[in-house]
Amino acid sequence: MTLDDLRKKVIYQNTLDIWISACEEKNTLWNEANEYKKFIDYLQTQNINMKKFPLCVNESDNSSPDKVKFAEILSESKDPSHATFTVKLSDSTIEKIRKFDFLGEN
């Protein structure tokens, strides 16, 4: 699912779903916790308004087992950059997200 498709569902999204969609757009892996941390750090440097969000992911909400496992890894970390946040997916925010250096692609 693209970031544009994700925004059509609801304008405020959690950073885990944003991360997964952005990685899918770039055809790169999304289940690397350290890369997610870099992504969150990047969003914070871009002055994107983010609110901490306690995300509960389970297989009953049609989440993939990989997503559930990844969310569990993030939730077990004490690193604040492994947290999940809500973000308003405006045009300018999506533009900034797409400029992130996914796995050193740039």
One Martini backbone bead per residue (centre of mass of N, CA, C, O) as a GRO file, in nm:
protein
  106
    1MET     BB    1   0.097   0.036   0.022
    2THR     BB    2   0.065   0.356  -0.010
    3LEU     BB    3   0.066   0.664   0.123
    4ASP     BB    4  -0.187   0.760  -0.028
    5ASP     BB    5  -0.367   0.521   0.056
    6LEU     BB    6  -0.339   0.560   0.360
    7ARG     BB    7  -0.466   0.849   0.366
    8LYS     BB    8  -0.752   0.762   0.265
    9LYS     BB    9  -0.837   0.626   0.525
   10VAL     BB   10  -0.652   0.825   0.716
   11ILE     BB   11  -0.475   1.106   0.813
   12TYR     BB   12  -0.410   0.955   1.076
   13GLN     BB   13  -0.107   0.781   1.152
   14ASN     BB   14   0.103   0.536   1.215
   15THR     BB   15   0.444   0.478   1.196
   16LEU     BB   16   0.434   0.183   1.118
   17ASP     BB   17   0.253   0.208   0.864
   18ILE     BB   18   0.425   0.419   0.728
   19TRP     BB   19   0.685   0.254   0.711
   20ILE     BB   20   0.574   0.021   0.544
   21SER     BB   21   0.475   0.188   0.301
   22ALA     BB   22   0.744   0.326   0.233
   23CYS     BB   23   0.901   0.062   0.183
   24GLU     BB   24   0.718  -0.043  -0.043
   25GLU     BB   25   0.775   0.191  -0.237
   26LYS     BB   26   1.103   0.115  -0.218
   27ASN     BB   27   1.154  -0.189  -0.201
   28THR     BB   28   1.193  -0.251   0.118
   29LEU     BB   29   1.268  -0.333   0.421
   30TRP     BB   30   1.071  -0.314   0.746
   31ASN     BB   31   1.215  -0.530   0.977
   32GLU     BB   32   1.417  -0.294   1.090
   33ALA     BB   33   1.470  -0.141   1.384
   34ASN     BB   34   1.706   0.057   1.314
   35GLU     BB   35   1.559   0.189   1.073
   36TYR     BB   36   1.317   0.293   1.226
   37LYS     BB   37   1.477   0.475   1.413
   38LYS     BB   38   1.589   0.657   1.188
   39PHE     BB   39   1.311   0.750   1.095
   40ILE     BB   40   1.221   0.888   1.356
   41ASP     BB   41   1.458   1.079   1.376
   42TYR     BB   42   1.401   1.218   1.107
   43LEU     BB   43   1.118   1.327   1.169
   44GLN     BB   44   1.215   1.506   1.405
   45THR     BB   45   1.408   1.688   1.221
   46GLN     BB   46   1.137   1.782   1.042
   47ASN     BB   47   0.906   1.888   1.232
   48ILE     BB   48   0.708   1.662   1.297
   49ASN     BB   49   0.408   1.602   1.425
   50MET     BB   50   0.421   1.395   1.722
   51LYS     BB   51   0.237   1.133   1.884
   52LYS     BB   52   0.219   0.926   2.118
   53PHE     BB   53   0.144   0.563   2.057
   54PRO     BB   54  -0.032   0.287   2.171
   55LEU     BB   55   0.032   0.001   2.008
   56CYS     BB   56  -0.193  -0.266   1.902
   57VAL     BB   57  -0.083  -0.572   1.771
   58ASN     BB   58  -0.278  -0.820   1.596
   59GLU     BB   59  -0.414  -1.092   1.426
   60SER     BB   60  -0.724  -0.999   1.453
   61ASP     BB   61  -0.654  -0.727   1.259
   62ASN     BB   62  -0.496  -0.847   0.999
   63SER     BB   63  -0.219  -0.895   1.081
   64SER     BB   64   0.078  -0.984   1.032
   65PRO     BB   65   0.314  -1.175   1.180
   66ASP     BB   66   0.547  -0.975   1.116
   67LYS     BB   67   0.416  -0.724   1.242
   68VAL     BB   68   0.379  -0.836   1.524
   69LYS     BB   69   0.678  -0.896   1.578
   70PHE     BB   70   0.784  -0.609   1.531
   71ALA     BB   71   0.612  -0.470   1.750
   72GLU     BB   72   0.736  -0.633   1.982
   73ILE     BB   73   1.025  -0.538   1.950
   74LEU     BB   74   0.963  -0.237   1.993
   75SER     BB   75   0.818  -0.266   2.278
   76GLU     BB   76   1.088  -0.385   2.426
   77SER     BB   77   1.213  -0.123   2.396
   78LYS     BB   78   1.379   0.168   2.548
   79ASP     BB   79   1.379   0.322   2.295
   80PRO     BB   80   1.214   0.608   2.188
   81SER     BB   81   1.259   0.536   1.866
   82HIS     BB   82   1.060   0.266   1.901
   83ALA     BB   83   0.817   0.410   1.892
   84THR     BB   84   0.481   0.513   1.855
   85PHE     BB   85   0.312   0.732   1.628
   86THR     BB   86   0.137   1.012   1.526
   87VAL     BB   87   0.048   1.125   1.186
   88LYS     BB   88   0.003   1.371   0.957
   89LEU     BB   89  -0.082   1.317   0.608
   90SER     BB   90   0.048   1.534   0.440
   91ASP     BB   91   0.204   1.647   0.172
   92SER     BB   92   0.465   1.739   0.323
   93THR     BB   93   0.509   1.479   0.483
   94ILE     BB   94   0.531   1.283   0.247
   95GLU     BB   95   0.772   1.422   0.118
   96LYS     BB   96   0.966   1.375   0.357
   97ILE     BB   97   0.947   1.070   0.369
   98ARG     BB   98   1.057   1.023   0.071
   99LYS     BB   99   1.353   1.149   0.160
  100PHE     BB  100   1.435   0.915   0.293
  101ASP     BB  101   1.710   0.694   0.365
  102PHE     BB  102   1.664   0.389   0.244
  103LEU     BB  103   1.909   0.186   0.306
  104GLY     BB  104   2.110   0.375   0.143
  105GLU     BB  105   1.996   0.476  -0.151
  106ASN     BB  106   2.156   0.773  -0.176
   0.00000   0.00000   0.00000
